[in-house]
Amino acid sequence: MIGPTGQPQPKTLPPWSSMMRLSDFDYHLPDELIAQTPIEPRDTSRLLMLPKGDGAIGHRLFRELPELLHAGDLLVFNNTRVIPARLAVHKITGGRGEILLLRQIDLLQWEAFVGGKGARVGTRYTLDGAAATAEVVAVLDGPRRVVSFSEDIRALLGGAGEMPLPPYIHERLADPERYQTVYARIPGSAAAPTAGLHFTPELLARLAEAGIERAEVTLHVGSDTFQPVQVDDVSQHHMHGEWCTLPPETAVAIAAARARGSRVIAVGTTTTRTLEAAAAAQGGALGAFAGLVDLFITPGYGWRVVDGLITNFHLPRSTLLMLVSALAGRERVLSAYETAKQAGYRFFSFGDAMLIV
């Protein structure tokens, strides 16, 4: 993790993960429960209520959220915006490939997934639909590379890039804005913070009318969303850094919620990691923060900021499922997933949601 001063923080394995195995977070999901298209309107998705502790599971609609929260609760949103990060390319020596932008390093260089054979240092590509070229300048782990472009690629993405939908979505998205939250403002993500896809402007207005407070952070979703866990001992999994910002006004809003005894509820796992990583980097206190975050949250984690969570249903064996299990308990979460399957809930990015409070 990079601290608020810009200095690297010591990397240590989380002790709460030491006894966890990857198989502890596995479950079977029928393909027909993977949502292929977003529901309309956004807030008519289903909402599974999972109380922390021993409370009974409930079934509601997402648009009922103002009735399910308390006046004074603080919802924290991730305001990142997805960029058209998927680029079709051709190797200059021949052959097709693909570059998926993950994180901008400087004006010309990006961390990216590079698909296709022979993506070694020095491999050069031409971009379909643009005159720019790209060159691999460093090989990271797996398909991750550092790619240098001949010009600032951001200006070309509107013509050359495509929306990077997850690989389990096979339907073409008619309206790319449906893979953006209605409050998305700051471009930089390779994937949407999908818990926020359920909100509409009308629902946000009703939440405000109900006395529910709102604040924002920014985390640009990158490789951690795509990176599978490939080790059986969960404590050995390495999270790659994603850039986040927690503005001063959000730190003030959280302090005010704490002072009045209200709950801080994160909208999505990316918001959760931003809040907890910022607090960890500052010794438990929470102030303005900006830096790379590689916090790995698994059961046994000591929560500093987040009291509740709005989230979608996540892939088996994923770090996102581990984070949710850290908040509500692994066995309880997996049991809730079984209940959701039996009730026909829709899973993953365009699927239904859970509220854990």
C-alpha positions in Angstrom: 0.0 0.0 0.0 1.1 3.5 -0.7 0.6 5.8 2.2 -0.7 9.4 2.2 2.8 10.8 2.1 3.6 8.8 -1.1 5.9 6.4 0.7 5.5 2.6 0.3 4.1 0.9 3.3 5.5 -2.4 4.5 3.8 -5.4 2.9 2.7 -8.0 5.4 0.4 -11.0 5.0 -2.9 -10.6 6.8 -2.9 -12.8 9.9 -6.7 -13.3 9.7 -6.2 -15.2 6.4 -3.8 -17.8 7.7 -6.2 -20.7 8.1 -8.5 -20.0 5.1 -8.5 -22.2 2.0 -9.7 -21.3 -1.4 -12.2 -24.1 -1.4 -13.8 -22.5 1.7 -15.3 -19.9 -0.7 -16.6 -22.2 -3.4 -20.2 -22.7 -4.5 -22.1 -24.0 -7.5 -24.0 -21.6 -9.7 -26.2 -22.6 -12.6 -25.5 -20.7 -15.7 -29.1 -19.5 -16.0 -28.7 -17.4 -12.8 -25.9 -15.3 -14.3 -27.6 -12.1 -15.4 -26.8 -11.3 -19.0 -28.7 -7.9 -19.3 -29.5 -5.2 -16.8 -33.0 -5.0 -15.4 -35.2 -1.9 -16.2 -35.7 0.3 -14.3 -32.5 -0.1 -12.4 -34.1 0.1 -8.9 -36.5 -2.8 -9.6 -33.8 -5.4 -8.9 -34.3 -7.6 -6.0 -32.6 -7.0 -2.6 -31.7 -9.7 -0.2 -31.6 -8.4 3.4 -28.8 -10.2 5.4 -28.6 -8.9 9.0 -25.3 -9.2 10.7 -25.6 -11.7 13.5 -28.6 -14.1 13.7 -31.4 -12.1 12.1 -33.6 -13.7 9.5 -33.0 -13.2 5.8 -35.5 -10.9 4.1 -36.5 -10.3 0.5 -37.3 -6.8 -0.8 -36.9 -4.6 -3.9 -34.0 -2.3 -4.2 -36.3 0.7 -4.6 -37.4 0.1 -1.0 -34.0 1.0 0.3 -35.1 4.3 2.0 -37.4 2.3 4.2 -34.7 -0.2 5.2 -32.1 2.4 6.4 -32.2 4.8 9.3 -32.2 8.6 9.1 -28.7 9.7 9.7 -27.1 6.7 8.1 -24.2 7.6 5.7 -24.1 5.9 2.3 -20.6 6.1 0.7 -20.5 5.7 -3.1 -17.6 5.1 -5.6 -17.9 7.8 -8.3 -15.5 6.3 -10.8 -16.5 6.1 -14.4 -15.7 3.2 -16.7 -13.6 4.1 -19.8 -13.8 2.2 -23.1 -10.8 0.2 -22.0 -10.9 -2.7 -24.4 -8.7 -2.1 -27.5 -8.5 -4.4 -30.6 -5.0 -4.5 -31.9 -2.7 -6.1 -34.5 0.9 -7.1 -33.9 3.1 -5.3 -36.4 4.7 -8.7 -37.2 1.2 -10.2 -37.8 -1.6 -11.6 -35.7 -4.5 -10.2 -33.8 -4.5 -9.3 -30.1 -6.3 -7.2 -27.4 -5.2 -4.7 -24.9 -7.4 -4.1 -21.8 -6.4 -0.9 -20.0 -6.2 -1.3 -16.2 -4.4 1.7 -14.8 -2.7 4.8 -16.2 0.9 5.1 -15.0 1.9 8.4 -16.8 0.8 10.2 -19.9 1.8 7.4 -22.3 2.2 4.3 -20.2 -0.6 2.0 -18.8 -0.8 -1.2 -16.9 -2.9 -3.5 -19.1 -3.9 -7.1 -19.8 -2.4 -8.0 -23.2 -4.1 -10.9 -25.0 -2.6 -12.9 -27.9 0.7 -14.8 -28.3 4.1 -13.5 -27.8 3.5 -10.3 -25.8 7.1 -9.9 -24.9 9.1 -6.7 -24.2 9.5 -4.9 -27.5 6.3 -6.4 -29.1 4.6 -3.6 -31.0 0.9 -3.2 -32.0 -1.2 -1.0 -34.2 -4.6 -0.1 -32.9 -7.8 -0.9 -34.8 -9.6 2.4 -35.5 -6.7 4.7 -34.6 -3.3 5.7 -35.9 -1.6 5.2 -32.6 0.8 2.3 -31.8 1.6 0.5 -28.6 4.7 -1.3 -27.3 5.2 -3.7 -24.4 7.9 -2.2 -22.2 7.6 -4.5 -19.1 6.2 -8.0 -18.4 4.4 -8.3 -15.1 2.6 -11.5 -13.8 0.2 -13.5 -16.0 -1.2 -11.4 -18.9 -0.3 -8.1 -17.1 2.0 -5.8 -19.0 3.2 -2.2 -19.0 2.3 -0.8 -22.4 3.6 2.5 -23.8 1.5 4.3 -26.5 2.8 6.6 -29.1 0.3 9.3 -27.9 -2.1 10.0 -25.1 -4.6 7.2 -25.7 -7.4 8.8 -23.6 -8.3 11.1 -26.5 -8.7 8.0 -28.8 -10.7 5.8 -26.7 -14.1 7.1 -27.9 -13.3 5.8 -31.4 -11.0 2.9 -30.8 -12.1 1.5 -27.4 -15.0 -0.7 -26.4 -16.8 -1.1 -23.0 -15.0 -3.9 -21.1 -17.9 -6.1 -20.0 -17.0 -9.1 -17.9 -16.3 -12.4 -19.7 -19.4 -14.1 -18.3 -21.7 -11.6 -20.0 -22.3 -12.8 -23.5 -25.1 -10.4 -24.6 -24.1 -7.2 -26.3 -25.0 -4.1 -24.3 -27.4 -1.9 -26.3 -26.7 1.2 -24.2 -23.1 1.5 -22.8 -24.4 3.9 -20.1 -26.1 0.9 -18.4 -22.7 -0.2 -17.4 -22.2 3.1 -15.6 -23.6 4.3 -12.3 -25.9 7.3 -12.6 -23.4 9.2 -10.4 -20.3 8.2 -12.3 -18.1 11.3 -12.7 -14.3 10.5 -12.8 -13.1 8.4 -15.7 -10.5 5.7 -15.0 -12.1 2.3 -14.4 -11.8 -0.9 -16.4 -15.0 -2.2 -14.8 -18.1 -0.7 -13.1 -18.6 -0.7 -9.3 -21.7 -2.8 -9.9 -23.4 -2.4 -6.5 -24.1 1.2 -7.6 -25.9 0.2 -10.9 -29.2 -0.2 -9.0 -29.5 3.4 -8.0 -31.6 5.9 -10.0 -31.7 9.7 -9.6 -35.2 9.3 -8.2 -34.0 6.8 -5.6 -31.1 9.0 -4.6 -33.6 11.9 -4.1 -35.9 9.7 -1.9 -32.9 8.6 0.2 -32.0 12.3 0.8 -35.6 13.1 1.7 -35.5 10.2 4.2 -32.5 11.9 6.0 -29.9 9.4 4.7 -26.6 11.1 4.1 -24.4 10.7 1.1 -20.6 10.9 0.5 -18.2 9.8 -2.3 -14.8 8.2 -2.8 -13.1 7.3 -6.0 -11.4 3.9 -6.7 -10.6 3.2 -10.3 -11.4 -0.5 -10.7 -8.4 -2.4 -12.2 -6.8 -5.8 -12.2 -8.1 -6.9 -8.7 -11.5 -7.2 -10.2 -10.3 -9.6 -12.9 -7.5 -11.4 -11.0 -8.5 -14.9 -9.9 -7.2 -16.4 -6.7 -4.8 -19.2 -7.9 -3.4 -20.4 -4.6 -5.1 -22.7 -2.1 -3.7 -20.9 0.9 -5.7 -17.6 0.8 -3.0 -15.8 2.8 -0.6 -16.2 -0.1 -2.8 -14.3 -2.6 -1.4 -11.0 -3.7 -3.7 -8.1 -4.5 -2.5 -5.6 -7.1 -2.8 -1.9 -6.4 -5.7 0.2 -7.5 -5.8 4.0 -7.3 -8.2 5.5 -4.8 -9.0 8.9 -3.4 -10.9 9.8 -0.2 -11.6 13.5 -0.3 -11.6 15.7 2.9 -15.4 16.2 2.8 -16.0 12.5 2.9 -13.7 12.1 5.9 -15.6 14.9 7.6 -19.0 13.2 6.8 -17.8 9.9 8.3 -16.6 11.6 11.5 -20.0 13.3 11.8 -21.8 10.0 11.3 -19.7 8.5 14.0 -20.3 11.4 16.4 -24.1 11.1 16.0 -24.0 7.3 16.4 -25.1 6.6 12.8 -23.9 3.8 10.5 -21.4 4.1 7.7 -22.7 1.9 4.8 -20.4 1.3 1.8 -22.0 1.0 -1.6 -19.9 -1.8 -3.0 -16.7 -3.7 -2.3 -14.5 -1.0 -4.0 -15.8 1.7 -1.6 -15.3 -0.7 1.3 -11.6 -1.3 0.4 -11.1 2.4 -0.1 -12.5 3.3 3.3 -10.7 0.5 5.2 -7.4 1.0 3.4 -7.4 4.8 4.1 -8.0 4.1 7.8 -5.3 1.4 7.9 -2.8 3.7 6.2 -3.5 6.4 8.8 -3.3 4.2 11.9 -7.1 3.9 12.3 -7.8 7.6 12.1 -9.6 8.7 8.9 -8.6 11.8 7.0 -8.2 12.7 3.3 -6.2 10.0 1.5 -4.9 9.3 -2.0 -2.8 6.3 -3.1 -2.6 2.8 -4.4 -4.6 0.3 -2.4 -3.8 -3.4 -2.2 -5.8 -4.3 1.0 -7.0 -7.9 1.1 -10.0 -8.4 3.4 -11.0 -11.9 4.5 -12.8 -13.4 7.5 -11.3 -12.3 10.8 -10.5 -8.8 9.6 -10.8 -6.0 12.1 -13.2 -3.5 10.7 -12.3 0.2 11.2 -14.9 2.2 9.3 -17.6 0.1 7.5 -20.7 -0.9 9.4 -22.8 -2.2 6.5 -22.6 -3.0 2.8 -24.7 -2.9 -0.3 -23.2 -5.4 -2.8 -24.1 -7.8 -5.6 -23.6 -11.5 -5.6 -20.0 -12.5 -6.4 -18.2 -15.2 -8.2 -17.1 -18.4 -6.4 -13.6 -18.3 -5.0 -13.3 -14.6 -5.5 -11.7 -12.0 -3.3 -15.0 -10.1 -3.4 -16.8 -13.1 -1.8 -14.1 -13.2 0.8 -14.6 -9.6 1.7 -18.4 -10.0 2.0 -17.7 -13.1 4.2 -15.5 -11.0 6.4 -18.4 -8.7 7.2 -21.2 -11.1 7.6 -19.5 -14.5 8.3 -18.5 -17.1 5.7 -21.1 -19.8 6.5 -23.8 -17.2 6.8 -23.0 -15.6 3.4 -22.8 -19.0 1.7 -26.1 -20.0 3.2 -27.6 -16.7 2.0 -26.2 -17.4 -1.5 -28.0 -20.8 -1.4 -31.2 -19.1 -0.4 -30.8 -16.6 -3.3 -30.2 -19.4 -5.8 -33.4 -21.2 -4.6 -35.3 -18.0 -4.9 -34.1 -17.3 -8.4 -32.0 -14.2 -7.7 -29.8 -13.0 -10.6 -26.1 -13.1 -10.0 -23.0 -11.0 -10.8 -22.6 -7.6 -12.5 -26.1 -7.1 -13.9 -27.7 -9.2 -11.1 -29.6 -8.5 -7.9 -28.2 -7.0 -4.7 -27.7 -7.7 -1.0 -27.9 -5.4 2.0 -25.8 -6.4 5.0 -26.4 -4.3 8.1 
